[in-house]
């Protein structure tokens, strides 16, 4: 079974500054995906960024980037130039790589509430 | 906003009752997954439907059941509601073979009293 741990229940950052959210995971799988999702007060889970474990290069999406350390089983999210709209709950998630559709599921961490202050 | 629609948005039920939650998947998506998110926690996988059959299940009792229809929409049914069933229920749709590109609905907030 896979587990995902987010050790920071809450974080805050000033607008325009940079913040890093931490995530560690445990798995015996060699091929998998890692995700960061954002859940604003509207409750809808929105994909922020995705990393494939077999890729060495860290994923980036505009102001969002990850630091993927496979050996350490660490997957942190860096948000640059923080904006007020980044205020949300952020979840780290894991998915095993499976062929076609075989009940593949997301395993989520407990979340980190990020507040961006003006 | 995604094309995944859930109804109702809020629901209050009494312990012991039964409830049905609905999810319309995004156009072109044939796989629907359901998650339960208790207050202050991350979502937990309930089950997934593909081609109208259950295709994987998390650690939930049989009183949690579902259906998928030919148009790929889905229902989550919960019998004999318990207080601990109070949660946000999220559905996510995706294409088979592209499960890493799932889109979530806005959820149904279920309160059991």
Interface residues (C-beta under 8 A of the other chain):
Chain A: X4 X33 X35 X42 X43 X44 X45 X46 X47 X50 X91 X93 X95 X98 X100 X101 X102 X103 X104 X105 X106 X107 X108 X109 X110 X111
Chain B: X1 X2 X31 X33 X35 X40 X41 X42 X43 X44 X45 X48 X50 X55 X56 X57 X58 X88 X90 X92 X96 X97 X99 X100 X101 X102 X104 X105 X106 X107 X109
